[in-house]
Amino acid sequence: MTVPLLRKHGFSIKDCISHANPLSLPVALCATITYTINGWGKIPVSGFLGYISLTTLAILIVTGGVGISISQRNLPKIADGWHARLYVLLLIAVLVAMLS
């Protein structure tokens, strides 16, 4: 909700996303702690920390780092209007993935 709110007040999409991203960290940390505590000892397979798969965690960290480095080089070349449209398409893709 942060990005649409900031867009409505005239910020560029680049500024909106860069301001919204730090808000993801506290949410992710709370979810990680909750999934670790609630799932502690419930999955008997090794490679899990509570409900968190350590393999998946490692893959997400590596691919996230690659995505950040690619974005830093290429996003300044994308016009603000296109960036905003691509952001909406990304949100729709996430919604579809979550519903399927």
Steps between C-alpha positions, in 0.01 A plus 500: 500500500798731543586519130149598379472754783831666413417489126174679574699778669720552195815299573678317219465121500872466573464711815182318604663158478817610673294644787275193528776236497631572854149429631534142373783419741303517829215299344744235375677478835173458692385230257834321523492496878138382502562220247810390690330489841168351383668232291777407743527120501190446282694412182723200570710545184840667531554826316211681663497766767143470625290524186779677307687301238865602519556399134217725385629778725845477342353503147290807582800685643721425198235578237396813690860624493522431126167677442616804696823528304316470167240754610759754608649498152179488295223680687639851447458436124127422531258794476285570807173410325631163384650431840161563662325265253761228554456534875125441467565197276739363763232537769247322278749217436553462875124491558455231233784295648348525846154398379620197305 
